Each structure stands twice: as C-alpha cells, then as structure tokens.
C-alpha cells in the first residue's frame, strides 16, 4: 500500500491556494452583491423593467459562468473556497453595508 505523506511545503501551498481562492470569491461576491443593491434600487425607483431585468439576468449569468469555469478548470476545492468567499462577502455586505 502506498502511503500519502503531506509535507509542510504541501500544506503551505494548499493554505495559500485556498486563501487565494477565498480572496477571489470575496472580490466576486462584493461585486455581485453591490450590483444587486444597485439593481434593487433601480427596481424600487420605478425604472423601466426591461433593462433592470436584463441586468439581473446578466448578474446571474456572470456568476454562473465564473463558478462553472472555476469548477471546470481548477476543480472542486477552488470552487468551494470561492463560494465561501462569496458567502463571506454576502455576510459583510448585509451586516456592514446597510446604507439607505
């Protein structure tokens, strides 16, 4: 049986990689949820519905494409770290970004 030995270097690379993907997820999440806020303000201000909904569907498509590309090219662990970053950004925007 072949054993799997994790060296300190491998562990450091894994932690740095996960931190990088988490940071990328935070940036994506901040962009996504700030554009959501902008989109909601457009809807409540009575702007035309077609451009507002086009922006909404564009946001959905953009985050779906980005996450699909990450999963396809890099695998499950970067996808999970990126998603965790997006959820962290969501929490930060909701908690600290509640401006009128």
PyMOL commands that set and color helices and strands:
alter all, ss='L'
color gray80, all
select helices_A, chain A and resi 8-44+49-74+76-96
alter helices_A, ss='H'
color red, helices_A
deselect
rebuild
show_as cartoon
